[in-house]
């Protein structure tokens, strides 16, 4: 495959940790897990 170009990540994806923690308070607690397949990314 011959693909070229540029990717620009929108500012909407740049969030602060304190904003994320405040947002997550809206949902029931869930334990976070990391799976082996995630480590490949």
mmCIF entry with sequence, helices, sheets and N, C-alpha, C, O atoms, coordinates in Angstrom:
data_MODEL
# 
_entry.id   MODEL 
# 
_entity.id                         1 
_entity.type                       polymer 
_entity.pdbx_number_of_molecules   1 
# 
_entity_poly.entity_id                      1 
_entity_poly.type                           'polypeptide(L)' 
_entity_poly.nstd_linkage                   no 
_entity_poly.nstd_monomer                   no 
_entity_poly.pdbx_seq_one_letter_code       
;(UNK)(UNK)(UNK)(UNK)(UNK)(UNK)(UNK)(UNK)(UNK)(UNK)(UNK)(UNK)(UNK)(UNK)(UNK)(UNK)
(UNK)(UNK)(UNK)(UNK)(UNK)(UNK)(UNK)(UNK)(UNK)(UNK)(UNK)(UNK)(UNK)(UNK)(UNK)(UNK)
(UNK)(UNK)(UNK)(UNK)(UNK)(UNK)(UNK)(UNK)(UNK)
;
_entity_poly.pdbx_seq_one_letter_code_can   XXXXXXXXXXXXXXXXXXXXXXXXXXXXXXXXXXXXXXXXX 
_entity_poly.pdbx_strand_id                 A 
# 
loop_
_entity_poly_seq.entity_id 
_entity_poly_seq.num 
_entity_poly_seq.mon_id 
_entity_poly_seq.hetero 
1 1  UNK n 
1 2  UNK n 
1 3  UNK n 
1 4  UNK n 
1 5  UNK n 
1 6  UNK n 
1 7  UNK n 
1 8  UNK n 
1 9  UNK n 
1 10 UNK n 
1 11 UNK n 
1 12 UNK n 
1 13 UNK n 
1 14 UNK n 
1 15 UNK n 
1 16 UNK n 
1 17 UNK n 
1 18 UNK n 
1 19 UNK n 
1 20 UNK n 
1 21 UNK n 
1 22 UNK n 
1 23 UNK n 
1 24 UNK n 
1 25 UNK n 
1 26 UNK n 
1 27 UNK n 
1 28 UNK n 
1 29 UNK n 
1 30 UNK n 
1 31 UNK n 
1 32 UNK n 
1 33 UNK n 
1 34 UNK n 
1 35 UNK n 
1 36 UNK n 
1 37 UNK n 
1 38 UNK n 
1 39 UNK n 
1 40 UNK n 
1 41 UNK n 
# 
_struct_asym.id          A 
_struct_asym.entity_id   1 
# 
loop_
_struct_conf.conf_type_id 
_struct_conf.id 
_struct_conf.pdbx_PDB_helix_id 
_struct_conf.beg_label_comp_id 
_struct_conf.beg_label_asym_id 
_struct_conf.beg_label_seq_id 
_struct_conf.pdbx_beg_PDB_ins_code 
_struct_conf.end_label_comp_id 
_struct_conf.end_label_asym_id 
_struct_conf.end_label_seq_id 
_struct_conf.pdbx_end_PDB_ins_code 
_struct_conf.beg_auth_comp_id 
_struct_conf.beg_auth_asym_id 
_struct_conf.beg_auth_seq_id 
_struct_conf.end_auth_comp_id 
_struct_conf.end_auth_asym_id 
_struct_conf.end_auth_seq_id 
_struct_conf.pdbx_PDB_helix_class 
_struct_conf.details 
_struct_conf.pdbx_PDB_helix_length 
HELX_P HELX_P1 AA1 UNK A 11 ? UNK A 13 ? UNK A 11 UNK A 13 5 ? 3 
HELX_P HELX_P2 AA2 UNK A 17 ? UNK A 24 ? UNK A 17 UNK A 24 1 ? 8 
HELX_P HELX_P3 AA3 UNK A 36 ? UNK A 39 ? UNK A 36 UNK A 39 1 ? 4 
# 
_struct_conf_type.id          HELX_P 
_struct_conf_type.criteria    ? 
_struct_conf_type.reference   ? 
# 
loop_
_atom_site.group_PDB 
_atom_site.id 
_atom_site.type_symbol 
_atom_site.label_atom_id 
_atom_site.label_alt_id 
_atom_site.label_comp_id 
_atom_site.label_asym_id 
_atom_site.label_entity_id 
_atom_site.label_seq_id 
_atom_site.pdbx_PDB_ins_code 
_atom_site.Cartn_x 
_atom_site.Cartn_y 
_atom_site.Cartn_z 
_atom_site.occupancy 
_atom_site.B_iso_or_equiv 
_atom_site.pdbx_formal_charge 
_atom_site.auth_seq_id 
_atom_site.auth_comp_id 
_atom_site.auth_asym_id 
_atom_site.auth_atom_id 
_atom_site.pdbx_PDB_model_num 
ATOM 1   N N  . UNK A 1 1  ? 0.834   -1.177 0.000  1.00 0.00 ? 1  UNK A N  1 
ATOM 2   C CA . UNK A 1 1  ? 0.000   0.000  0.000  1.00 0.00 ? 1  UNK A CA 1 
ATOM 3   C C  . UNK A 1 1  ? 0.883   1.246  0.000  1.00 0.00 ? 1  UNK A C  1 
ATOM 4   O O  . UNK A 1 1  ? 1.858   1.322  0.748  1.00 0.00 ? 1  UNK A O  1 
ATOM 5   N N  . UNK A 1 2  ? 0.547   2.195  -0.819 1.00 0.00 ? 2  UNK A N  1 
ATOM 6   C CA . UNK A 1 2  ? 1.299   3.449  -0.877 1.00 0.00 ? 2  UNK A CA 1 
ATOM 7   C C  . UNK A 1 2  ? 0.409   4.566  -0.352 1.00 0.00 ? 2  UNK A C  1 
ATOM 8   O O  . UNK A 1 2  ? -0.434  5.099  -1.074 1.00 0.00 ? 2  UNK A O  1 
ATOM 9   N N  . UNK A 1 3  ? 0.610   4.909  0.913  1.00 0.00 ? 3  UNK A N  1 
ATOM 10  C CA . UNK A 1 3  ? -0.215  5.926  1.562  1.00 0.00 ? 3  UNK A CA 1 
ATOM 11  C C  . UNK A 1 3  ? 0.691   7.036  2.077  1.00 0.00 ? 3  UNK A C  1 
ATOM 12  O O  . UNK A 1 3  ? 1.738   6.778  2.670  1.00 0.00 ? 3  UNK A O  1 
ATOM 13  N N  . UNK A 1 4  ? 0.277   8.254  1.845  1.00 0.00 ? 4  UNK A N  1 
ATOM 14  C CA . UNK A 1 4  ? 1.043   9.378  2.382  1.00 0.00 ? 4  UNK A CA 1 
ATOM 15  C C  . UNK A 1 4  ? 0.079   10.436 2.896  1.00 0.00 ? 4  UNK A C  1 
ATOM 16  O O  . UNK A 1 4  ? -1.109  10.424 2.575  1.00 0.00 ? 4  UNK A O  1 
ATOM 17  N N  . UNK A 1 5  ? 0.601   11.333 3.684  1.00 0.00 ? 5  UNK A N  1 
ATOM 18  C CA . UNK A 1 5  ? -0.231  12.401 4.222  1.00 0.00 ? 5  UNK A CA 1 
ATOM 19  C C  . UNK A 1 5  ? 0.202   12.760 5.626  1.00 0.00 ? 5  UNK A C  1 
ATOM 20  O O  . UNK A 1 5  ? 1.212   12.268 6.129  1.00 0.00 ? 5  UNK A O  1 
ATOM 21  N N  . UNK A 1 6  ? -0.575  13.623 6.246  1.00 0.00 ? 6  UNK A N  1 
ATOM 22  C CA . UNK A 1 6  ? -0.300  14.058 7.613  1.00 0.00 ? 6  UNK A CA 1 
ATOM 23  C C  . UNK A 1 6  ? -1.546  13.881 8.453  1.00 0.00 ? 6  UNK A C  1 
ATOM 24  O O  . UNK A 1 6  ? -2.669  14.013 7.965  1.00 0.00 ? 6  UNK A O  1 
ATOM 25  N N  . UNK A 1 7  ? -1.332  13.580 9.726  1.00 0.00 ? 7  UNK A N  1 
ATOM 26  C CA . UNK A 1 7  ? -2.433  13.443 10.673 1.00 0.00 ? 7  UNK A CA 1 
ATOM 27  C C  . UNK A 1 7  ? -2.304  14.555 11.697 1.00 0.00 ? 7  UNK A C  1 
ATOM 28  O O  . UNK A 1 7  ? -1.252  14.730 12.312 1.00 0.00 ? 7  UNK A O  1 
ATOM 29  N N  . UNK A 1 8  ? -3.368  15.293 11.873 1.00 0.00 ? 8  UNK A N  1 
ATOM 30  C CA . UNK A 1 8  ? -3.399  16.350 12.875 1.00 0.00 ? 8  UNK A CA 1 
ATOM 31  C C  . UNK A 1 8  ? -4.429  15.985 13.931 1.00 0.00 ? 8  UNK A C  1 
ATOM 32  O O  . UNK A 1 8  ? -5.619  15.874 13.635 1.00 0.00 ? 8  UNK A O  1 
ATOM 33  N N  . UNK A 1 9  ? -3.971  15.800 15.157 1.00 0.00 ? 9  UNK A N  1 
ATOM 34  C CA . UNK A 1 9  ? -4.880  15.469 16.251 1.00 0.00 ? 9  UNK A CA 1 
ATOM 35  C C  . UNK A 1 9  ? -5.551  16.745 16.736 1.00 0.00 ? 9  UNK A C  1 
ATOM 36  O O  . UNK A 1 9  ? -4.880  17.737 17.021 1.00 0.00 ? 9  UNK A O  1 
ATOM 37  N N  . UNK A 1 10 ? -6.866  16.717 16.829 1.00 0.00 ? 10 UNK A N  1 
ATOM 38  C CA . UNK A 1 10 ? -7.636  17.882 17.250 1.00 0.00 ? 10 UNK A CA 1 
ATOM 39  C C  . UNK A 1 10 ? -7.375  18.206 18.718 1.00 0.00 ? 10 UNK A C  1 
ATOM 40  O O  . UNK A 1 10 ? -7.112  17.306 19.516 1.00 0.00 ? 10 UNK A O  1 
ATOM 41  N N  . UNK A 1 11 ? -7.446  19.465 19.070 1.00 0.00 ? 11 UNK A N  1 
ATOM 42  C CA . UNK A 1 11 ? -7.245  19.920 20.448 1.00 0.00 ? 11 UNK A CA 1 
ATOM 43  C C  . UNK A 1 11 ? -8.236  19.287 21.423 1.00 0.00 ? 11 UNK A C  1 
ATOM 44  O O  . UNK A 1 11 ? -7.957  19.203 22.619 1.00 0.00 ? 11 UNK A O  1 
ATOM 45  N N  . UNK A 1 12 ? -9.388  18.843 20.923 1.00 0.00 ? 12 UNK A N  1 
ATOM 46  C CA . UNK A 1 12 ? -10.408 18.262 21.802 1.00 0.00 ? 12 UNK A CA 1 
ATOM 47  C C  . UNK A 1 12 ? -9.870  17.024 22.534 1.00 0.00 ? 12 UNK A C  1 
ATOM 48  O O  . UNK A 1 12 ? -10.403 16.647 23.577 1.00 0.00 ? 12 UNK A O  1 
ATOM 49  N N  . UNK A 1 13 ? -8.830  16.395 22.000 1.00 0.00 ? 13 UNK A N  1 
ATOM 50  C CA . UNK A 1 13 ? -8.270  15.196 22.619 1.00 0.00 ? 13 UNK A CA 1 
ATOM 51  C C  . UNK A 1 13 ? -7.223  15.506 23.682 1.00 0.00 ? 13 UNK A C  1 
ATOM 52  O O  . UNK A 1 13 ? -6.758  14.594 24.366 1.00 0.00 ? 13 UNK A O  1 
ATOM 53  N N  . UNK A 1 14 ? -6.849  16.751 23.834 1.00 0.00 ? 14 UNK A N  1 
ATOM 54  C CA . UNK A 1 14 ? -5.879  17.154 24.860 1.00 0.00 ? 14 UNK A CA 1 
ATOM 55  C C  . UNK A 1 14 ? -6.628  17.524 26.127 1.00 0.00 ? 14 UNK A C  1 
ATOM 56  O O  . UNK A 1 14 ? -7.224  18.597 26.214 1.00 0.00 ? 14 UNK A O  1 
ATOM 57  N N  . UNK A 1 15 ? -6.595  16.629 27.114 1.00 0.00 ? 15 UNK A N  1 
ATOM 58  C CA . UNK A 1 15 ? -7.296  16.882 28.369 1.00 0.00 ? 15 UNK A CA 1 
ATOM 59  C C  . UNK A 1 15 ? -6.316  16.771 29.534 1.00 0.00 ? 15 UNK A C  1 
ATOM 60  O O  . UNK A 1 15 ? -5.306  16.072 29.455 1.00 0.00 ? 15 UNK A O  1 
ATOM 61  N N  . UNK A 1 16 ? -6.632  17.460 30.592 1.00 0.00 ? 16 UNK A N  1 
ATOM 62  C CA . UNK A 1 16 ? -5.818  17.424 31.804 1.00 0.00 ? 16 UNK A CA 1 
ATOM 63  C C  . UNK A 1 16 ? -6.302  16.277 32.691 1.00 0.00 ? 16 UNK A C  1 
ATOM 64  O O  . UNK A 1 16 ? -7.482  15.929 32.678 1.00 0.00 ? 16 UNK A O  1 
ATOM 65  N N  . UNK A 1 17 ? -5.382  15.694 33.460 1.00 0.00 ? 17 UNK A N  1 
ATOM 66  C CA . UNK A 1 17 ? -5.739  14.575 34.334 1.00 0.00 ? 17 UNK A CA 1 
ATOM 67  C C  . UNK A 1 17 ? -6.824  14.944 35.332 1.00 0.00 ? 17 UNK A C  1 
ATOM 68  O O  . UNK A 1 17 ? -7.706  14.132 35.609 1.00 0.00 ? 17 UNK A O  1 
ATOM 69  N N  . UNK A 1 18 ? -6.775  16.161 35.880 1.00 0.00 ? 18 UNK A N  1 
ATOM 70  C CA . UNK A 1 18 ? -7.795  16.549 36.853 1.00 0.00 ? 18 UNK A CA 1 
ATOM 71  C C  . UNK A 1 18 ? -9.173  16.653 36.197 1.00 0.00 ? 18 UNK A C  1 
ATOM 72  O O  . UNK A 1 18 ? -10.181 16.351 36.835 1.00 0.00 ? 18 UNK A O  1 
ATOM 73  N N  . UNK A 1 19 ? -9.230  17.076 34.929 1.00 0.00 ? 19 UNK A N  1 
ATOM 74  C CA . UNK A 1 19 ? -10.502 17.109 34.202 1.00 0.00 ? 19 UNK A CA 1 
ATOM 75  C C  . UNK A 1 19 ? -11.031 15.691 33.984 1.00 0.00 ? 19 UNK A C  1 
ATOM 76  O O  . UNK A 1 19 ? -12.230 15.440 34.107 1.00 0.00 ? 19 UNK A O  1 
ATOM 77  N N  . UNK A 1 20 ? -10.128 14.774 33.661 1.00 0.00 ? 20 UNK A N  1 
ATOM 78  C CA . UNK A 1 20 ? -10.514 13.382 33.445 1.00 0.00 ? 20 UNK A CA 1 
ATOM 79  C C  . UNK A 1 20 ? -11.043 12.764 34.734 1.00 0.00 ? 20 UNK A C  1 
ATOM 80  O O  . UNK A 1 20 ? -12.074 12.091 34.721 1.00 0.00 ? 20 UNK A O  1 
ATOM 81  N N  . UNK A 1 21 ? -10.354 12.985 35.836 1.00 0.00 ? 21 UNK A N  1 
ATOM 82  C CA . UNK A 1 21 ? -10.793 12.435 37.121 1.00 0.00 ? 21 UNK A CA 1 
ATOM 83  C C  . UNK A 1 21 ? -12.168 12.967 37.507 1.00 0.00 ? 21 UNK A C  1 
ATOM 84  O O  . UNK A 1 21 ? -13.003 12.219 38.015 1.00 0.00 ? 21 UNK A O  1 
ATOM 85  N N  . UNK A 1 22 ? -12.403 14.239 37.271 1.00 0.00 ? 22 UNK A N  1 
ATOM 86  C CA . UNK A 1 22 ? -13.701 14.837 37.583 1.00 0.00 ? 22 UNK A CA 1 
ATOM 87  C C  . UNK A 1 22 ? -14.797 14.218 36.712 1.00 0.00 ? 22 UNK A C  1 
ATOM 88  O O  . UNK A 1 22 ? -15.893 13.939 37.198 1.00 0.00 ? 22 UNK A O  1 
ATOM 89  N N  . UNK A 1 23 ? -14.507 14.008 35.447 1.00 0.00 ? 23 UNK A N  1 
ATOM 90  C CA . UNK A 1 23 ? -15.463 13.390 34.529 1.00 0.00 ? 23 UNK A CA 1 
ATOM 91  C C  . UNK A 1 23 ? -15.789 11.961 34.959 1.00 0.00 ? 23 UNK A C  1 
ATOM 92  O O  . UNK A 1 23 ? -16.951 11.553 34.945 1.00 0.00 ? 23 UNK A O  1 
ATOM 93  N N  . UNK A 1 24 ? -14.755 11.200 35.344 1.00 0.00 ? 24 UNK A N  1 
ATOM 94  C CA . UNK A 1 24 ? -14.951 9.798  35.710 1.00 0.00 ? 24 UNK A CA 1 
ATOM 95  C C  . UNK A 1 24 ? -15.758 9.627  36.995 1.00 0.00 ? 24 UNK A C  1 
ATOM 96  O O  . UNK A 1 24 ? -16.291 8.544  37.234 1.00 0.00 ? 24 UNK A O  1 
ATOM 97  N N  . UNK A 1 25 ? -15.861 10.649 37.816 1.00 0.00 ? 25 UNK A N  1 
ATOM 98  C CA . UNK A 1 25 ? -16.652 10.573 39.049 1.00 0.00 ? 25 UNK A CA 1 
ATOM 99  C C  . UNK A 1 25 ? -18.137 10.364 38.760 1.00 0.00 ? 25 UNK A C  1 
ATOM 100 O O  . UNK A 1 25 ? -18.890 9.962  39.648 1.00 0.00 ? 25 UNK A O  1 
ATOM 101 N N  . UNK A 1 26 ? -18.559 10.632 37.534 1.00 0.00 ? 26 UNK A N  1 
ATOM 102 C CA . UNK A 1 26 ? -19.961 10.474 37.148 1.00 0.00 ? 26 UNK A CA 1 
ATOM 103 C C  . UNK A 1 26 ? -20.369 9.005  37.002 1.00 0.00 ? 26 UNK A C  1 
ATOM 104 O O  . UNK A 1 26 ? -21.558 8.696  36.930 1.00 0.00 ? 26 UNK A O  1 
ATOM 105 N N  . UNK A 1 27 ? -19.388 8.104  36.959 1.00 0.00 ? 27 UNK A N  1 
ATOM 106 C CA . UNK A 1 27 ? -19.641 6.702  36.664 1.00 0.00 ? 27 UNK A CA 1 
ATOM 107 C C  . UNK A 1 27 ? -19.275 5.818  37.849 1.00 0.00 ? 27 UNK A C  1 
ATOM 108 O O  . UNK A 1 27 ? -18.432 6.194  38.665 1.00 0.00 ? 27 UNK A O  1 
ATOM 109 N N  . UNK A 1 28 ? -19.901 4.643  37.953 1.00 0.00 ? 28 UNK A N  1 
ATOM 110 C CA . UNK A 1 28 ? -19.544 3.710  39.032 1.00 0.00 ? 28 UNK A CA 1 
ATOM 111 C C  . UNK A 1 28 ? -18.069 3.303  38.927 1.00 0.00 ? 28 UNK A C  1 
ATOM 112 O O  . UNK A 1 28 ? -17.496 3.264  37.838 1.00 0.00 ? 28 UNK A O  1 
ATOM 113 N N  . UNK A 1 29 ? -17.477 3.004  40.072 1.00 0.00 ? 29 UNK A N  1 
ATOM 114 C CA . UNK A 1 29 ? -16.072 2.616  40.109 1.00 0.00 ? 29 UNK A CA 1 
ATOM 115 C C  . UNK A 1 29 ? -15.852 1.327  39.331 1.00 0.00 ? 29 UNK A C  1 
ATOM 116 O O  . UNK A 1 29 ? -16.624 0.375  39.455 1.00 0.00 ? 29 UNK A O  1 
ATOM 117 N N  . UNK A 1 30 ? -14.803 1.305  38.536 1.00 0.00 ? 30 UNK A N  1 
ATOM 118 C CA . UNK A 1 30 ? -14.366 0.094  37.829 1.00 0.00 ? 30 UNK A CA 1 
ATOM 119 C C  . UNK A 1 30 ? -12.859 0.001  37.993 1.00 0.00 ? 30 UNK A C  1 
ATOM 120 O O  . UNK A 1 30 ? -12.139 0.983  37.816 1.00 0.00 ? 30 UNK A O  1 
ATOM 121 N N  . UNK A 1 31 ? -12.398 -1.180 38.330 1.00 0.00 ? 31 UNK A N  1 
ATOM 122 C CA . UNK A 1 31 ? -10.960 -1.377 38.443 1.00 0.00 ? 31 UNK A CA 1 
ATOM 123 C C  . UNK A 1 31 ? -10.349 -1.371 37.048 1.00 0.00 ? 31 UNK A C  1 
ATOM 124 O O  . UNK A 1 31 ? -10.868 -2.006 36.130 1.00 0.00 ? 31 UNK A O  1 
ATOM 125 N N  . UNK A 1 32 ? -9.237  -0.645 36.896 1.00 0.00 ? 32 UNK A N  1 
ATOM 126 C CA . UNK A 1 32 ? -8.594  -0.553 35.591 1.00 0.00 ? 32 UNK A CA 1 
ATOM 127 C C  . UNK A 1 32 ? -7.653  -1.733 35.406 1.00 0.00 ? 32 UNK A C  1 
ATOM 128 O O  . UNK A 1 32 ? -6.957  -2.143 36.335 1.00 0.00 ? 32 UNK A O  1 
ATOM 129 N N  . UNK A 1 33 ? -7.644  -2.270 34.196 1.00 0.00 ? 33 UNK A N  1 
ATOM 130 C CA . UNK A 1 33 ? -6.790  -3.400 33.848 1.00 0.00 ? 33 UNK A CA 1 
ATOM 131 C C  . UNK A 1 33 ? -5.992  -3.058 32.599 1.00 0.00 ? 33 UNK A C  1 
ATOM 132 O O  . UNK A 1 33 ? -6.469  -2.343 31.718 1.00 0.00 ? 33 UNK A O  1 
ATOM 133 N N  . UNK A 1 34 ? -4.779  -3.574 32.535 1.00 0.00 ? 34 UNK A N  1 
ATOM 134 C CA . UNK A 1 34 ? -3.965  -3.453 31.333 1.00 0.00 ? 34 UNK A CA 1 
ATOM 135 C C  . UNK A 1 34 ? -3.732  -4.861 30.820 1.00 0.00 ? 34 UNK A C  1 
ATOM 136 O O  . UNK A 1 34 ? -3.248  -5.729 31.546 1.00 0.00 ? 34 UNK A O  1 
ATOM 137 N N  . UNK A 1 35 ? -4.082  -5.076 29.557 1.00 0.00 ? 35 UNK A N  1 
ATOM 138 C CA . UNK A 1 35 ? -3.903  -6.395 28.954 1.00 0.00 ? 35 UNK A CA 1 
ATOM 139 C C  . UNK A 1 35 ? -2.647  -6.390 28.088 1.00 0.00 ? 35 UNK A C  1 
ATOM 140 O O  . UNK A 1 35 ? -2.214  -5.342 27.609 1.00 0.00 ? 35 UNK A O  1 
ATOM 141 N N  . UNK A 1 36 ? -2.071  -7.570 27.895 1.00 0.00 ? 36 UNK A N  1 
ATOM 142 C CA . UNK A 1 36 ? -0.835  -7.699 27.127 1.00 0.00 ? 36 UNK A CA 1 
ATOM 143 C C  . UNK A 1 36 ? -0.945  -7.075 25.740 1.00 0.00 ? 36 UNK A C  1 
ATOM 144 O O  . UNK A 1 36 ? 0.009   -6.474 25.247 1.00 0.00 ? 36 UNK A O  1 
ATOM 145 N N  . UNK A 1 37 ? -2.110  -7.217 25.114 1.00 0.00 ? 37 UNK A N  1 
ATOM 146 C CA . UNK A 1 37 ? -2.272  -6.681 23.761 1.00 0.00 ? 37 UNK A CA 1 
ATOM 147 C C  . UNK A 1 37 ? -2.219  -5.158 23.737 1.00 0.00 ? 37 UNK A C  1 
ATOM 148 O O  . UNK A 1 37 ? -1.892  -4.576 22.703 1.00 0.00 ? 37 UNK A O  1 
ATOM 149 N N  . UNK A 1 38 ? -2.532  -4.502 24.846 1.00 0.00 ? 38 UNK A N  1 
ATOM 150 C CA . UNK A 1 38 ? -2.459  -3.043 24.905 1.00 0.00 ? 38 UNK A CA 1 
ATOM 151 C C  . UNK A 1 38 ? -1.009  -2.562 24.948 1.00 0.00 ? 38 UNK A C  1 
ATOM 152 O O  . UNK A 1 38 ? -0.711  -1.451 24.510 1.00 0.00 ? 38 UNK A O  1 
ATOM 153 N N  . UNK A 1 39 ? -0.123  -3.378 25.464 1.00 0.00 ? 39 UNK A N  1 
ATOM 154 C CA . UNK A 1 39 ? 1.273   -2.983 25.606 1.00 0.00 ? 39 UNK A CA 1 
ATOM 155 C C  . UNK A 1 39 ? 1.975   -2.888 24.259 1.00 0.00 ? 39 UNK A C  1 
ATOM 156 O O  . UNK A 1 39 ? 3.005   -2.223 24.143 1.00 0.00 ? 39 UNK A O  1 
ATOM 157 N N  . UNK A 1 40 ? 1.428   -3.550 23.236 1.00 0.00 ? 40 UNK A N  1 
ATOM 158 C CA . UNK A 1 40 ? 2.015   -3.513 21.900 1.00 0.00 ? 40 UNK A CA 1 
ATOM 159 C C  . UNK A 1 40 ? 1.807   -2.165 21.225 1.00 0.00 ? 40 UNK A C  1 
ATOM 160 O O  . UNK A 1 40 ? 2.510   -1.833 20.271 1.00 0.00 ? 40 UNK A O  1 
ATOM 161 N N  . UNK A 1 41 ? 0.853   -1.394 21.710 1.00 0.00 ? 41 UNK A N  1 
ATOM 162 C CA . UNK A 1 41 ? 0.569   -0.100 21.080 1.00 0.00 ? 41 UNK A CA 1 
ATOM 163 C C  . UNK A 1 41 ? 1.545   0.887  21.607 1.00 0.00 ? 41 UNK A C  1 
ATOM 164 O O  . UNK A 1 41 ? 1.509   2.056  21.224 1.00 0.00 ? 41 UNK A O  1 
# 
